[in-house]
């Protein structure tokens, strides 16, 4: 339980269905920890469920924050939620609560799980496609799926708000959780500066031929597809199309330079536990807000190659490619180039 509408309604649904429910709050690296604790305690009181806290701050630092920081220093744009869900929320937390006192861990994610009755589990998009969060859950394995429950998977967001109001919670509208919980109102660059890292300094902004165009303030300020903050004037906008860590350069180009048809994924995670039959055709999402596009997926020595039927914009190293067969999550992997 986070104190937000989704986990609140998820808990209420399970209680109404007759489950013996208790809430668990994770202590991670929340800048507003005390405020969150006060809120979740009040929610638990109104729902009349016991509340426990689990301190996972050290695990979160090691497995999420260190990954987040090192990715930016290596010129990649990370997705901490994709890493956090299998490692922390559905990893350490799941192991902590699913002991003799609990059988399942429920969360407020908009996604669905089903079983074939023979111990094999499948992960699907949530019914509300606009709020679907299966992308963030792509790294879950069979053992985790077997012990998870997503009560909101078949609901849309408006239905969830209505249920919250029926429960007496009228202040949830406009209180959506922030995607990156540990940033709060800070920018990524400000957060990295606060971590007392050995951050790279200023360097050149160049075009794809190496022509000097300007100066950047540190490559960790930039990501593929970025337009703002470059300080470059021209008849048409410049966009970041690459980050050259070795030479401390930001490489820029025009809109057309952002569109590509192929990329490579490193280590794959297959949701079923077994590799899919390749080559094969899947719908592939290259970031959470990407609609997904049809692509041929083939094995290669250093990972998996993805070739889209049509070029896609701003394929970004560090982000995760998630493979779907219709609404079913097949697997995922980090984009490496």
MOUR-V146554 format. One record per residue. N is the residue number from 0. PSI is psi in whole degrees, 0 to 359 (* if undefined). D_CENTER is the distance of its C-alpha to the mean C-alpha in whole Angstrom. Layout:
n=<N,N>
psi=<PSI,PSI>
d_center=<D_CENTER,D_CENTER>
//
This chain:
n=<0,1,2,3,4,5,6,7,8,9,10,11,12,13,14,15,16,17,18,19,20,21,22,23,24,25,26,27,28,29,30,31,32,33,34,35,36,37,38,39,40,41,42,43,44,45,46,47,48,49,50,51,52,53,54,55,56,57,58,59,60,61,62,63,64,65,66,67,68,69,70,71,72,73,74,75,76,77,78,79,80,81,82,83,84,85,86,87,88,89,90,91,92,93,94,95,96,97,98,99,100,101,102,103,104,105,106,107,108,109,110,111,112,113,114,115,116,117,118,119,120,121,122,123,124,125,126,127,128,129,130,131,132,133,134,135,136,137,138,139,140,141,142,143,144,145,146,147,148,149,150,151,152,153,154,155,156,157,158,159,160,161,162,163,164,165,166,167,168,169,170,171,172,173,174,175,176,177,178,179,180,181,182,183,184,185,186,187,188,189,190,191,192,193,194,195,196,197,198,199,200,201,202,203,204,205,206,207,208,209,210,211,212,213,214,215,216,217,218,219,220,221,222,223,224,225,226,227,228,229,230,231,232,233,234,235,236,237,238,239,240,241,242,243,244,245,246,247,248,249,250,251,252,253,254,255,256,257,258,259,260,261,262,263,264,265,266,267,268,269,270,271,272,273,274,275,276,277,278,279,280,281,282,283,284,285,286,287,288,289,290,291,292,293,294,295,296,297,298,299,300,301,302,303,304,305,306,307,308,309,310,311,312,313,314,315,316,317,318,319,320,321,322,323,324,325,326,327,328,329,330,331,332,333,334,335,336>
psi=<130,347,358,176,322,309,329,311,323,315,318,319,314,322,319,332,0,6,152,106,136,152,150,132,131,127,116,253,36,126,332,44,312,320,318,319,317,317,315,328,320,320,313,322,315,324,347,51,145,153,133,156,143,121,107,25,321,317,320,319,314,318,342,305,318,319,316,311,314,328,312,323,340,12,19,155,106,167,93,331,323,327,320,319,307,330,318,292,311,13,271,318,314,316,328,324,332,68,211,340,349,144,327,157,124,143,171,23,146,86,168,147,138,165,149,5,357,23,12,130,148,144,130,160,153,158,326,94,329,337,2,132,18,331,315,346,11,338,4,146,179,320,320,315,328,337,11,151,132,86,339,1,329,7,160,168,321,321,323,316,320,318,323,318,322,332,355,11,110,6,23,337,134,11,38,141,145,140,314,98,331,355,326,241,4,150,164,315,316,320,315,321,320,341,0,47,164,82,142,146,203,157,188,146,124,162,183,344,356,4,129,128,338,196,136,168,13,127,340,352,353,155,161,134,352,138,320,153,8,331,30,128,137,170,327,154,151,147,151,125,354,156,114,93,319,322,6,50,145,123,131,160,190,175,316,333,351,349,124,159,347,155,173,137,141,238,128,146,120,124,326,348,346,144,143,158,120,151,153,170,129,162,128,128,133,359,169,315,358,139,343,147,153,137,153,131,125,151,149,168,324,20,225,135,135,127,113,150,328,145,146,153,135,57,122,117,135,330,167,136,128,131,130,143,97,240,1,133,125,321,184,167,157,135,123,346,*>
d_center=<18,17,20,18,19,17,17,21,22,20,22,25,25,25,28,30,30,32,29,30,27,26,23,21,19,17,19,16,16,17,19,21,21,24,24,21,23,26,24,23,26,28,25,26,30,30,29,31,29,29,26,25,23,21,21,18,18,20,17,15,16,17,14,11,13,16,13,12,15,17,14,16,19,19,18,15,12,9,5,6,3,4,7,8,8,10,12,13,12,13,15,17,17,18,21,22,23,23,27,30,29,26,26,22,19,18,15,14,12,13,13,17,18,22,24,27,29,30,27,24,21,19,16,16,14,15,19,17,16,15,13,12,8,9,7,4,8,9,10,12,16,19,20,17,17,21,20,18,19,17,20,18,17,20,21,20,19,23,24,21,23,26,26,25,28,30,29,31,27,28,26,22,23,21,19,15,13,11,8,8,11,13,14,16,18,18,17,15,19,20,18,19,22,22,21,25,24,26,24,26,28,29,30,31,29,31,31,30,34,34,36,35,34,33,31,28,27,25,22,19,20,19,16,17,19,19,23,23,25,27,30,31,34,35,36,32,29,28,24,22,22,22,22,25,24,28,29,27,27,25,26,26,28,28,26,27,26,22,23,23,23,22,20,19,17,17,17,16,15,17,16,20,20,23,22,23,26,26,26,25,23,20,18,15,12,11,9,7,11,13,15,15,19,21,21,24,22,24,25,26,27,24,21,21,22,20,23,22,25,25,23,20,19,17,16,14,14,12,9,8,11,11,14,16,20,20,18,17,14,16,14,12,12,12,14,17,19>
//
